């Protein structure tokens, strides 16, 4: 939905009728994930996509009907029954698409608040009734401190608000089922919760070749990347074109003045004690999800000794991923960046780091994600 924000805001402000189609569930292989969004105006203009082209024509027709009726509709699309020109997914998966009409300029419309909060970079979740005893298409916007809109019953609103806040903290999107009044472990109402959180941060300290490669892979993984180094000759935009920002400042000073939360990853690639020790002492006082530090085992041992002398406790020292990265046999800066990225992903999702061919059972871990 992020790519549609400007257009949606314009249409809401003008009171122009449109329909919003959202993928609310995926089973098997599918071209787009839950949350993929497509808007269709009353004039037939299409923005966005729900399947990369497989079912858009049918969704367009449904959206036109929805705008006319003012009632939401749920459609399921799967493989197209061997009809060469039938509507379906060529990948063989199945998707559920909820199409909801927006035909009013009402300032209280939850979507209006949602669009504003996303544009402002505020963490927010949108809960929408997909099917069942609730009012299909009804939406509730949930933030860490409030909620707007109703799903049709007070108990349902309260239960969904609680769950949506938990999902927002994890950056998770998905379907939850309830009783008609929010009862747990019941199946009367299906609610789709879509979360919008600002991109997590990757802070890379030390403007070396390995940092350039790490910044590139951090951007690829969806992090908002900052590279920081006190040396003006090294900390330049030309050397780090993919970074969101390049900061020329003493690393520990910058870290103490910037926002670090439980999703932030910190990569310390300076391997210079005058930078490392104060920087790591500051990093270990933050809730950062991951703190990786480059250096040989000898450098690591010296660094740990210096941190102990600086008063850092054993529990904090145990948080350090040092030497940084997984054992991939990496040699080049790019290979080392892959090693670092692999360890960050492993830390976030609880993987073993072993080859999948040596393991059995589900490939994707069912447990809740960590704070990466």
N, C-alpha and C positions, 0 to 999 in steps of 0.2 A: 504493500500500500504506500510505502514511503515515496515511490516515484510518481504517485498520483496526487500527492498532497496539494500542490498548487492548483491543479485543475478542480479537485474536489472542493477546495475552499471557495474558488470562484463560483462554482455552481450552487453551493450552499448559500453564499451571500446573495446571489441573484435570484434564488428561489427556482432555479431551472430544474425540472424533473429529470431524474436519472435513476438507474438501478445499479446496484453494486453486487457483483457475483464473487463469492469467496469459496475457495476450496476448504472444506471443513473436515474432511477425512480422506485418507489414502490407504488403500489395501493393495499390497503387491507393488510392482514397479509402476511408477507414474512420473510424468515429465516435470510436474511442479509439486512443491511441498504444501502441506496445510498452511493457509494464510495467503496463498497466491490470489491476487485480486484483479478483476476486470470491471471497468465501469462502462455503461452504455447509456447514452443520453436519449432523450425523447426524439431527437432528430436523427438518431442512428449512429452517432459518432462512438467509436470504440477506443478505450484507453486501457492499456495493460493486457494481461493474459492469464488464463487459468490452466492451459494445457499445452502451450506452445503451438497451437493451431489445430489440434485434433478435434476439439468439440466446440470451438469458439462460435461457429455458425449457429449451432443449436442454442447455445447459451444466449446468443444475441436475440434469437426469437423469444426465448423464455423471458429475457429482460424486457423486451417490448410488451409482452403480455402483462408482466408484473407492474410496469409503469401504468398501464391502462387500468388494471384492477385494483391497484393499491395494496395488494396482498403478496406476502413473500411466498417463494416456492423452493422446494428442495428437489434436485435432480441427481440421479446416479448414472455415471457413465463407465462402461467397461469395454472390453473388446467387442468389435462390431459384428458378431454373428456371421462371419464369412461374407458379409455384403461388401462388395468392393467400394461402394460409395456410401455405406452406412455410417451413422454417427457413432464413433467409438474411439478407444485408445489403441494405437498400434503397438504399444509396449505390452499389452496384455494385463495391465493393472486395472484398478477400479478407483474412481474418485467420486465423492459426494460434493456437490456444489450448491450452496445456499444463495439464492438471488433475492435481494431485498430492495423494495422501492424507497426512494427519497423524493417526495413531491411537495415539500413544504420548506419555507424559509424560517420556520420556528427556531428562535434563538435557544430554546431548551433542547433541541435535538442533540442526543448524545454524540453523534458523529461529528458535529461541529466542535464540541469540546475536545474530542479525541484528536481531530486534525490539528487543532491549536497546540495541544500538549506535545504531540509528536514533533511538530515543527519547532517547538521550543526546546527539544531535546530532553523532555521530562519522561521518566519511566511511567508507562501507563498500560493498562490491559483493557481490552474490549471483550465483554461476555455477551454472547448472542444465543437466544433460544433457537435451536435447529429444528427440533421436532418434539412431539409428545403433548403433554397436558398444558404446557405453557403457551404464551402468545408467540407464535412462530415469527421470528424476525425481531422480537423485542430485544433492545440492547441496554447494557449497563456498562458505563465507563468507570474503571476502578484504578485509583492511585494508592500510594502508601498511606495517604492521610484522608481520603475521602472517596465518595462514589456518587455518580449521577445517572439517572434513568432507572427504570424498573423492569423486571422480567415478568411481572404480573402477580407476584405474591411476596409478602414481606419475609417469610421464612426462606423462600428461595433466594431472594436478594441477599440476605445475610449469609447464607451458606456459600453462595457463589462469590461474594465479596471476599470472604476468608480464603477460599481456595485460589481465587484469582491473584490475591496478594502473594500467596506462596509461590504460585507459578511465575509471577513477575520477578520475584527475588531470584529465581533460578533461570529466568530467561526462557521458560518452557511455553509451548503452545500445544493445545490439544483439546479433546472432548472429555467432558465429565457428565455423569448421569446422576439424577436425583429423583426423589419423590416430588409430588406436585407442590409441596410446601417446603422443599429443601431437605427432606429426609435423606440421610446417607444410606448407601447400599440398596437403593431402589432405582428403578429404570423408567420412571414415568416421563421424565423430561430430559432431553439431551441438550447440553449447553456447550457451545464452542468458545473457548477462551484463547484469544490471540494477544500475545504480549509484544510490546514495543519498548525496548530498552536501548539507551544509547550504546554505541559500540564499546566493548571493553577496551581498556588502554594497554598498550605495550610500551614500557619505558626502557629504552636502550641506552646504556651509558658507555661511552668510549667510542669515539668516531674513527674506528679502524675498518679495514676491509670486511672483517667478519660482521661488523655492525651494519654495514650497507646490505649485506646478504640477509642478515636477520631482519632488518627493517622491511626488505622486499617480501620475505615470506610471511612476516607479521601482517602486512597489508593484505596479502593474498588470503590469509586466514580470517580476515574481517576485523582485525584490531585497529584502533586509532593509535598510530605509532608516533612516538616522540623520541628523537635522538638528542642526547645531551652530552656536551663535552666543553671543558673550560678553554680549549685551545681554538682561537678564531680561525687559524689556518686550516684546521681539520673539520670543524663544525660548520659546513657550508651547504647551502641548498643544492649546489651542483653535484656534491658527492652523495647526497641523499635525496634524490628526486622523488622517491615514492613515499617518503615520510610525510606525515601530516604537519609536523612542525620540527624545526631544528633549533635547539636552544644552546646558546653560548653562556654557560654559567658553571660554577663549581657544582659537581653532581649532588653532593649532600645538601647544599643550599637550595638547589632547585627542588629536590625531592621533598624537603621539609615545607616547601611553599605551594606544592601542587596537590591536586586531589588524587588520592589513592583509595580504592575500595576493594571489596572482596573478590572482584573479577579481574583486577589489575595484575599483569605479569611484569616482572622486573628482570631485565637481562643486564648483568654487569660484566662488561667485556674489556675493562680497562687494564686489568692485572697490574696495577701500580698501587702499592700500599698507601701512598698519600691521598689517593682518591678512594681506594676500596674500603679502607677501614671506617672512616667517618660515614661513607655512603651506606655501607652494609649495616652499621649500627643504627642509622636512621631508617633504613628499609625494614629492619626487623621490629621496629616500633609501629609499623603500619599493618593493616589487615590484608596486605597483598596476597593473592592466591598462590603465587609462585615467585621465588627469588633464585635465579640461576646465576652462577658466577664462573667465569672462564679462568682457566689456569691449570698448570700441571699439579700433580699430587704434592710435589714439594712446595709449590706456591700455595696450595690449599692448606697444608699443615702450618706454614708460616702465617698465613692469614688468620686461621683459627686461633693461633697463639696470641696474635695481636688483638683480636676481638675479645678474647678472654681477659687480657690485660686491661682492655677498655671497659670491662664490667659486663659484657654480654653473657647471659646465662646459657646453660647447656640446652634447655628446652628451645630457646630461640635459635641457637646454632644448628639444632637438628632440622630447622626449617630450610636451611640452605641446600639447594641442588648444586653441589660443588664436588668435583669438577662438573661443569654443566653438560647436559646432553645425554643421549643414549649411546651405547656402544654400537656404532654402525661402521666403524673403520674409516670415518670421515677424514679427509685430508684437506680439501680446498675450503675456502670460506663458504661457498654455496653448500657443500656437503655438510659442513659443520652447522650451518643454519638449519638444514633439514633435521639434523640430530637434535638440535635445541627445540625445534618445533615439535618433533615427535615426543620429546619428554614433556612439553607443555600439554599436549593432547592427552598423553598417558595420565598425567597428574589430574587433569580435569575430569576424565571419564573413568579412571580406575582400571585402565588396561594393564596387562602383564608385561607388555613390551616383547613378548615371545612371538615367533612365527605362528600364524593362524593354523598352519598345517600340523603343528604339534599339539593343538588344542582340540577339544570336542565341545559340543553344545552350541548355544547361540553365539553368533559372531558379535552382535550388538549387545552390550551389557544392559541388563534390565534395571539396574539400580539407579537411583536418582543421581544426577550430575553433581559434581562438586562445585566449588565457587570460582572455578577458572573462568 
